[in-house]
Amino acid sequence: MGGTKAAVAEVEVAGHTVRLSSPDRVIFPQRGFTKADVFHYYLAVGDGIMRALRDRPTTLQRFPEGVEGEMFFQKRVPTRGVPPWVTTAEITFPSGRSASELCPVDLAHVAWAAQMGTIVFHPWPVRAADVDRPDELRIDLDPQPGTDFADAARAAAEVRLVLDELGATGWPKTSGGRGVHVYLRIAPRWTFTEVRRATIALAREVERRCPELVTTAWWKEERGSRVFVDYNQMARDRTIACAYSLRANARATVSTPVTWDELPAVDPDDFDLRTVPARLTERADPHAGIDDSPWDITPLLEWAERDAAGGQGDLPYPPDHPKMPGEPKRVQPSRAKRTPDDSA
């Protein structure tokens, strides 16, 4: 059968030639955004997204036929058909298995991933130099039913107060949905387990101060209409869409860095594929200084020890993790069975 050959362009990015095939393929049908729009969006936010991705093992959330088509997470870079300049990093999953993930060292890696249908970039909170010690502590504020973005922004403000008291700098961004993320750049001295413990300690302190607004309850039946601090985003192999990553929703929103002063007033739907590049031409990236002053999490680890001594030890891990030392039962409270040792 005859037919017209699909258009292919070649774009020079960071000293490499990156192919862009099927540029007119519609990726976001409700907005009419094409594969070329996605590709050039990532070039337009290059400095910002490289600040978020540089040297980080990164899982790719791919939608080759668009956001209404099939989706899959790619954790392993293929051994064939990949440009020779593509850099990877070896990471280890909780199961003990390993994989070579994309590890962007320049913007060409982001462009190549976009050509492969990547919409969302999910970097690990580590760098290739030490993939077992996070240099980024991530606080994921997830509104539960009955709450919304405004509540997550209020919770983020409470997080900021605690961080200010500790002498730590938090860097907020929208999630691209209803939530808010706050990042801390930390010294890469501690294990995933230790950084997760520090995150739990911080979350518990915020919860104690604002119990009507914030919860650390892992089980949904216990959360109520509050903002959940998803501390398990600091567990190994749990990742968050990075700053300046598109999100796979109808509006093509972007997980966007904002200033603390902006956060209470913004609407996350205002940040999308079209508006964010324009925003970056008008003002500096709010995360421009994120790498300047890594923080020592020792005060949070001391809080974790204090909480453990007071009877507040570890919290449940995600279901795909092996059972961890000191972890409580992974049993939904309403289904937990009483044992003969339970008190009446």
C-alpha positions as CSV (number, residue, x, y, z in Angstrom):
1,M,0.0,0.0,0.0
2,G,1.2,3.5,-0.7
3,G,1.1,6.3,1.7
4,T,2.8,9.5,2.9
5,K,5.9,9.0,5.0
6,A,5.5,10.5,8.5
7,A,7.3,13.7,9.0
8,V,10.7,13.6,10.8
9,A,12.7,16.6,12.0
10,E,16.2,16.7,13.4
11,V,16.8,19.2,16.2
12,E,20.2,20.2,17.7
13,V,20.0,20.1,21.5
14,A,23.0,20.5,23.8
15,G,25.4,19.4,21.0
16,H,23.4,16.3,20.0
17,T,21.0,15.7,17.1
18,V,17.6,14.5,18.4
19,R,15.0,13.1,16.0
20,L,11.4,14.3,16.3
21,S,9.1,12.0,14.5
22,S,5.3,12.4,14.0
23,P,5.4,16.0,15.3
24,D,1.8,16.6,14.4
25,R,0.5,13.7,16.5
26,V,-2.1,15.0,19.0
27,I,-1.0,14.3,22.6
28,F,-3.4,16.4,24.6
29,P,-6.7,16.1,22.6
30,Q,-8.7,18.5,24.7
31,R,-6.2,21.3,24.2
32,G,-5.0,20.3,20.7
33,F,-1.3,20.1,21.9
34,T,0.9,18.0,19.6
35,K,4.0,15.9,20.1
36,A,6.0,18.9,18.7
37,D,4.4,21.1,21.3
38,V,5.5,18.8,24.1
39,F,9.0,18.5,22.6
40,H,9.5,22.2,22.3
41,Y,7.9,22.9,25.7
42,Y,10.7,20.9,27.3
43,L,13.3,22.8,25.3
44,A,11.7,26.1,26.5
45,V,12.0,25.2,30.2
46,G,15.4,23.6,29.7
47,D,17.2,25.4,32.6
48,G,14.5,24.7,35.1
49,I,13.9,21.0,34.3
50,M,17.6,20.3,34.1
51,R,17.9,21.8,37.6
52,A,15.4,19.2,38.7
53,L,16.7,16.2,36.7
54,R,20.5,16.7,36.3
55,D,22.4,13.5,37.2
56,R,19.2,11.9,38.7
57,P,18.1,8.4,37.7
58,T,14.7,9.1,36.2
59,T,11.6,6.9,35.5
60,L,9.8,7.9,32.4
61,Q,6.0,8.0,32.2
62,R,5.3,7.4,28.5
63,F,2.2,7.9,26.4
64,P,3.3,7.1,22.9
65,E,-0.2,7.7,21.4
66,G,-1.2,10.6,23.7
67,V,-2.6,11.0,27.2
68,E,-5.8,9.2,26.3
69,G,-3.9,6.2,25.0
70,E,-1.8,3.4,26.6
71,M,0.5,4.5,29.4
72,F,3.5,2.7,30.9
73,F,6.4,3.5,33.2
74,Q,9.8,2.9,31.8
75,K,12.5,2.1,34.4
76,R,15.0,0.5,32.1
77,V,16.6,2.1,29.1
78,P,16.7,-0.3,26.2
79,T,20.1,-1.8,25.2
80,R,19.3,-1.3,21.5
81,G,18.1,1.6,19.4
82,V,19.4,4.3,21.8
83,P,21.7,7.1,20.8
84,P,25.3,6.3,22.0
85,W,25.4,9.6,24.1
86,V,22.5,8.6,26.3
87,T,23.6,8.3,29.9
88,T,22.2,5.9,32.4
89,A,22.6,5.2,36.1
90,E,22.2,1.8,37.9
91,I,19.6,1.8,40.7
92,T,18.4,-0.9,43.0
93,F,14.7,-1.6,43.8
94,P,13.4,-2.7,47.2
95,S,13.2,-6.2,45.8
96,G,16.9,-6.2,45.3
97,R,16.6,-6.2,41.5
98,S,18.4,-3.4,39.6
99,A,17.9,-1.4,36.4
100,S,19.8,1.1,34.3
101,E,17.5,4.2,34.2
102,L,17.9,7.3,32.1
103,C,20.1,9.8,33.9
104,P,19.9,13.2,32.2
105,V,23.2,15.0,32.0
106,D,22.0,17.6,29.5
107,L,18.8,18.8,27.8
108,A,19.3,16.4,24.9
109,H,18.3,13.5,27.2
110,V,15.0,15.3,28.0
111,A,14.4,15.9,24.4
112,W,15.1,12.3,23.5
113,A,12.7,11.1,26.2
114,A,10.0,13.5,24.8
115,Q,10.5,12.1,21.4
116,M,9.9,8.6,22.9
117,G,6.5,9.8,24.2
118,T,7.5,10.8,27.7
119,I,5.0,13.2,29.3
120,V,6.0,13.0,33.0
121,F,9.5,12.8,34.4
122,H,9.9,11.0,37.8
123,P,13.4,11.5,39.1
124,W,14.8,9.7,42.1
125,P,15.8,12.0,45.0
126,V,19.5,10.9,44.5
127,R,22.3,11.7,42.1
128,A,24.3,9.2,40.1
129,A,27.4,9.7,42.3
130,D,25.6,8.0,45.2
131,V,22.3,6.4,44.3
132,D,21.7,5.1,47.9
133,R,21.8,8.5,49.7
134,P,19.2,11.1,48.9
135,D,20.2,14.7,48.4
136,E,16.5,15.8,48.2
137,L,13.9,15.5,50.9
138,R,10.4,15.7,49.4
139,I,7.3,16.7,51.3
140,D,4.1,15.7,49.4
141,L,1.0,17.4,50.6
142,D,-1.9,15.4,49.3
143,P,-5.5,16.8,49.8
144,Q,-8.0,14.2,50.8
145,P,-11.7,14.2,49.9
146,G,-13.3,17.4,51.3
147,T,-10.1,19.4,50.9
148,D,-8.5,21.1,48.0
149,F,-5.4,23.0,46.8
150,A,-6.1,25.9,49.1
151,D,-5.9,23.5,52.0
152,A,-2.6,22.0,50.7
153,A,-1.2,25.6,50.4
154,R,-2.2,26.2,54.0
155,A,-0.5,23.0,55.1
156,A,2.6,24.0,53.2
157,A,2.7,27.3,55.0
158,E,2.7,25.4,58.3
159,V,5.6,23.3,57.0
160,R,7.4,26.4,56.2
161,L,7.0,27.7,59.8
162,V,8.6,24.5,61.1
163,L,11.4,24.6,58.6
164,D,12.1,28.3,59.5
165,E,12.5,27.3,63.1
166,L,15.0,24.6,62.1
167,G,16.9,27.0,59.9
168,A,16.0,25.0,56.7
169,T,14.8,26.4,53.4
170,G,11.8,24.8,51.7
171,W,11.2,25.1,48.0
172,P,7.4,24.9,47.1
173,K,5.9,23.9,43.8
174,T,2.4,22.9,42.6
175,S,2.0,19.2,41.9
176,G,0.2,20.0,38.7
177,G,-3.0,18.8,40.4
178,R,-4.6,19.5,43.7
179,G,-1.5,19.0,45.8
180,V,1.6,20.9,46.8
181,H,5.2,19.7,47.0
182,V,7.9,21.2,49.2
183,Y,11.5,20.2,48.5
184,L,14.6,20.5,50.7
185,R,18.1,20.1,49.4
186,I,20.0,18.0,51.9
187,A,23.5,16.7,52.3
188,P,23.8,13.2,50.7
189,R,24.9,11.6,54.0
190,W,21.9,9.5,55.0
191,T,20.1,6.4,53.7
192,F,16.6,6.3,52.3
193,T,15.4,4.8,55.6
194,E,16.9,7.7,57.6
195,V,15.6,10.4,55.3
196,R,12.2,8.8,55.4
197,R,12.3,8.8,59.2
198,A,13.3,12.5,59.1
199,T,10.3,13.2,56.8
200,I,7.9,11.4,59.2
201,A,9.3,13.4,62.1
202,L,8.7,16.6,60.3
203,A,5.2,15.6,59.2
204,R,4.3,14.6,62.8
205,E,5.4,18.0,64.1
206,V,3.2,19.8,61.6
207,E,0.4,17.4,62.4
208,R,0.7,18.1,66.2
209,R,0.5,21.8,65.5
210,C,-2.4,21.6,63.0
211,P,-4.3,18.4,63.7
212,E,-7.5,19.7,62.1
213,L,-5.6,20.4,58.8
214,V,-2.8,17.8,58.5
215,T,-2.6,14.0,59.0
216,T,0.1,11.4,58.7
217,A,-2.4,8.5,58.8
218,W,-1.4,5.9,56.1
219,W,-4.9,4.3,56.1
220,K,-7.4,6.4,54.1
221,E,-10.2,5.5,56.6
222,E,-8.3,7.4,59.3
223,R,-7.4,10.6,57.3
224,G,-10.7,12.4,57.3
225,S,-11.0,15.7,55.5
226,R,-7.4,16.7,56.0
227,V,-4.2,17.1,54.0
228,F,-2.1,13.9,54.0
229,V,1.6,14.2,54.3
230,D,2.7,11.3,52.1
231,Y,5.9,10.4,53.9
232,N,6.3,7.3,51.8
233,Q,7.3,9.4,48.8
234,M,10.7,9.2,50.5
235,A,10.8,5.4,50.4
236,R,13.1,3.8,47.9
237,D,11.7,3.7,44.4
238,R,8.9,6.1,45.1
239,T,9.1,9.2,42.9
240,I,7.3,12.5,42.3
241,A,6.8,14.4,39.0
242,C,9.7,16.9,39.0
243,A,9.6,20.7,38.7
244,Y,8.6,21.7,35.2
245,S,7.3,18.3,34.3
246,L,4.1,18.2,32.4
247,R,1.3,16.2,34.0
248,A,-0.8,13.7,32.0
249,N,-4.2,15.4,32.4
250,A,-6.6,17.0,30.0
251,R,-5.3,20.5,30.6
252,A,-1.6,19.7,30.2
253,T,-0.8,21.3,33.5
254,V,2.8,21.6,34.8
255,S,4.3,20.9,38.2
256,T,5.5,24.5,38.7
257,P,7.8,26.1,41.2
258,V,6.3,29.1,42.9
259,T,7.5,31.5,45.6
260,W,6.1,31.2,49.1
261,D,4.4,34.6,48.6
262,E,2.7,33.3,45.4
263,L,1.5,30.0,46.8
264,P,-1.7,31.0,48.6
265,A,-3.0,32.9,45.6
266,V,-2.1,30.7,42.6
267,D,-4.5,28.4,40.7
268,P,-2.6,25.2,39.6
269,D,-4.6,25.1,36.4
270,D,-3.0,28.4,35.4
271,F,0.3,26.7,34.9
272,D,0.3,24.6,31.7
273,L,2.2,23.8,28.5
274,R,1.5,27.3,27.1
275,T,1.8,29.5,30.1
276,V,4.9,28.2,31.9
277,P,7.5,29.0,29.2
278,A,6.1,32.6,29.1
279,R,6.3,32.8,32.9
280,L,10.0,31.9,32.8
281,T,10.7,34.6,30.2
282,E,9.1,37.2,32.6
283,R,10.6,36.2,35.9
284,A,13.4,34.1,37.4
285,D,12.8,30.5,38.3
286,P,11.7,30.4,41.9
287,H,13.9,27.3,42.4
288,A,17.0,28.9,41.0
289,G,18.8,28.8,44.4
290,I,17.7,25.3,45.4
291,D,21.2,23.8,45.2
292,D,23.0,26.6,47.0
293,S,22.8,25.4,50.7
294,P,22.3,21.7,51.4
295,W,20.8,21.2,54.9
296,D,21.9,18.8,57.7
297,I,18.8,16.8,58.7
298,T,20.2,15.8,62.2
299,P,17.5,17.9,64.0
300,L,14.8,15.9,62.3
301,L,16.5,12.6,63.2
302,E,16.7,13.8,66.8
303,W,12.9,14.4,66.6
304,A,12.5,10.9,65.2
305,E,14.3,9.5,68.2
306,R,12.3,11.6,70.6
307,D,9.0,10.4,69.0
308,A,10.1,6.7,69.1
309,A,10.9,7.1,72.8
310,G,7.4,8.5,73.3
311,G,5.8,5.5,71.5
312,Q,5.6,6.9,68.0
313,G,7.8,4.7,66.0
314,D,7.8,3.8,62.3
315,L,4.8,4.0,60.0
316,P,3.7,1.5,57.3
317,Y,5.7,1.3,54.1
318,P,4.1,1.0,50.6
319,P,2.6,-2.5,49.9
320,D,5.3,-3.3,47.3
321,H,8.1,-2.9,49.8
322,P,9.5,-5.8,51.8
323,K,8.7,-5.8,55.5
324,M,11.0,-3.4,57.2
325,P,12.5,-3.6,60.7
326,G,10.3,-1.8,63.3
327,E,7.5,-1.4,60.8
328,P,3.9,-1.8,62.3
329,K,1.4,-4.2,60.7
330,R,0.2,-3.4,57.3
331,V,-3.3,-4.1,58.2
332,Q,-6.2,-1.7,57.6
333,P,-7.3,-0.8,61.2
334,S,-11.0,-1.7,60.6
335,R,-9.9,-5.2,59.4
336,A,-7.2,-5.8,62.0
337,K,-7.9,-9.0,63.9
338,R,-7.6,-9.1,67.7
339,T,-5.0,-11.5,69.0
340,P,-5.2,-13.4,72.3
341,D,-2.8,-10.9,73.8
342,D,-5.0,-7.9,73.0
343,S,-6.4,-6.2,76.1
344,A,-10.1,-6.2,76.6
